[in-house]
């Protein structure tokens, strides 16, 4: 249990104490930002790693992805899309498309039936071209 006597608000402290406390907070904040950036850099490097595992490459090919240098990010996106389309209806996919692009922005036309992962995709701009 904290001792209420130790909880002194900043406005009841001297200017020197206030400066020291805020300086410590700034230093801690900088350390936290550097750690967060480092974690992001590491994760970016991991997902941009080229896939060499033959089983993963075969899975990507089965999903219709034939990139020259597929990355782990491609694999994650493809498998997530595959799982989503198994559970989603065409109406769900169209609604998701409208939420992402908005009704008057560039959209993806979804047509056909959702069977496994087969989705026919056609991109068009605002004029419908």
C-alpha positions in Angstrom: 0.0 0.0 0.0 1.5 3.4 -1.0 2.1 5.9 1.7 0.0 9.0 1.0 2.7 11.2 2.6 5.1 10.3 -0.2 2.6 11.3 -2.9 3.4 15.0 -3.2 2.0 16.8 -6.3 4.5 18.6 -8.6 3.0 22.1 -7.8 3.9 21.5 -4.1 7.6 20.8 -4.9 10.4 23.2 -5.5 11.4 24.3 -9.0 14.6 22.3 -8.7 12.6 19.1 -7.8 10.1 19.7 -10.6 12.9 20.1 -13.1 14.7 17.0 -11.9 11.5 14.9 -12.1 10.5 16.1 -15.5 14.1 15.5 -16.8 13.9 11.9 -15.5 10.6 11.5 -17.3 12.0 12.8 -20.6 15.0 10.4 -20.4 12.7 7.5 -19.7 10.5 8.5 -22.6 13.4 8.7 -25.0 14.6 5.2 -23.9 11.1 3.8 -24.5 10.9 5.4 -28.0 14.3 3.9 -28.9 13.3 0.4 -27.8 9.9 0.7 -29.7 11.8 1.8 -32.8 14.3 -1.1 -32.5 11.4 -3.6 -32.1 9.8 -2.2 -35.2 13.0 -2.4 -37.2 13.5 -6.0 -36.2 9.9 -7.0 -37.1 10.3 -5.2 -40.5 13.4 -7.1 -41.2 11.8 -10.4 -40.3 8.7 -9.9 -42.5 10.9 -8.7 -45.4 12.9 -11.9 -45.3 12.8 -13.9 -48.5 11.2 -17.3 -48.2 13.4 -20.3 -49.1 11.4 -23.0 -47.4 10.0 -25.2 -50.2 6.8 -26.1 -48.4 6.0 -22.4 -47.8 6.8 -21.7 -51.5 4.5 -24.5 -52.6 1.7 -23.1 -50.4 2.1 -19.7 -52.0 2.0 -21.1 -55.5 -1.2 -23.0 -54.5 -2.7 -19.7 -53.5 -1.8 -18.2 -56.8 1.2 -16.1 -55.8 4.1 -16.6 -58.2 6.5 -13.7 -57.1 10.2 -14.1 -58.0 11.3 -13.3 -54.4 8.3 -13.9 -52.0 8.7 -12.6 -48.5 7.4 -13.8 -45.2 4.9 -10.8 -45.4 3.5 -12.2 -48.6 3.0 -15.6 -46.9 1.3 -14.1 -43.8 -1.0 -12.0 -46.0 -1.9 -14.9 -48.3 -2.6 -17.3 -45.5 -4.7 -14.8 -43.6 -6.7 -14.0 -46.7 -7.2 -17.7 -47.4 -8.5 -18.2 -43.8 -10.7 -15.1 -44.1 -12.3 -16.1 -47.4 -13.2 -19.5 -46.1 -15.3 -17.8 -43.5 -16.5 -14.8 -45.4 -19.3 -14.3 -47.9 -19.0 -12.2 -51.0 -21.2 -9.6 -49.2 -18.7 -9.5 -46.3 -15.8 -9.0 -48.7 -17.6 -6.2 -50.5 -18.4 -4.5 -47.2 -14.8 -4.7 -46.2 -13.7 -3.3 -49.5 -16.0 -0.3 -49.0 -14.7 0.3 -45.5 -11.1 0.3 -46.8 -11.5 2.4 -49.9 -14.8 4.3 -49.2 -17.7 4.5 -51.6 -16.2 7.1 -53.9 -12.5 6.1 -53.9 -10.6 3.5 -55.9 -12.3 0.2 -55.2 -11.8 -3.4 -56.0 -14.7 -5.2 -57.7 -15.3 -8.6 -56.2 -17.2 -11.0 -58.3 -17.8 -14.7 -58.4 -18.2 -17.1 -55.6 -16.0 -17.5 -52.6 -14.9 -21.1 -52.8 -11.7 -21.8 -50.9 -9.6 -18.8 -51.9 -10.8 -18.2 -55.5 -11.8 -14.5 -55.8 -11.9 -12.7 -59.1 -10.5 -9.2 -58.6 -10.7 -6.2 -60.9 -9.4 -2.8 -60.0 -11.1 0.3 -61.3 -10.8 4.1 -60.6 -13.5 6.6 -59.9 -14.7 6.7 -63.5 -15.2 2.9 -63.6 -12.3 2.3 -66.0 
